[in-house]
Amino acid sequence: MDWTGCEIVEVVLGKVSGVPLIKNTRVPADLVVGSLEAGESIEEVAYNFDLKPADVLVLKRFRDTHQPALHP
């Protein structure tokens, strides 16, 4: 997913191979939304990755509004 424009995601060359991360962490944004898609609650994801629930919600909302439509 393209995280460009999400205020809590950053890409730092040389940090976790340059994948999009939650700012000031080493947690990949795609891993967080993958956990949500797997059925974990916002609170579970926040606890498991040591994040604020509000940050997980920001990622979820960004993903929901920026995810490309699937074509059959």
N, C-alpha and C positions, 0 to 999 in steps of 0.2 A: 504494500500500500504506500502511496505517496503521502507522507506526513507534512509536506511543505504547507506552512500556514497554521499549523497547530502550535499554540503558544507554549506548550509544555514539552515539546519534543525538539531535540537537537541532534545534529550529526557532527561528530568531532572525529576528524581523521586520526587514525591511530588508536582510537578508543573503541574497543569491542569491534574491531575491523570496520569501523565507519558506519555501522548500522544505526538507524534512528533510535535514540534512547530517550527515556524520560529525563528531563534536565536534572543535572546534578546527581545522577545515579548511573548505574551500569545496567539498568533494566531495559531491554528492548521493547519498544512500543508494540510491535507485532506479537510478542509473547504475551503481553497483558491482554490484548483484545482476543487472542487465541484462547486464553483461559476463560474469558467471558463467553466466547462462542461455544466452548466445551461445557457450559452450564454452570460455571462457578458464579457466585453472587459478587457484587461490587465489593462487599465487605470482606469476603473470602480472598479475593484477588488482592485487595489492599493489604490484608494481613500477610498473605503468602509472599508478597514482594516488598513488604515494608514501605508501602506507599500510603498517601492520604486517600481516603475514599473519594474526596472531591476531585483528585487528579485522575483517578480511574474513570470517574464519570465524565470528565472532560474528554478523555480518550474515546470513550464509548460514543459520546455525542458527535465527536469529530468523525469517527468511523462511520456512524449512521448517516451522516450528511454528505460524506465525501466518497463513499464506497461506490465504485463504478457499477452500473447496472449490468446484470447478467443477460446475455442474449442466448436464446435457444439454438 
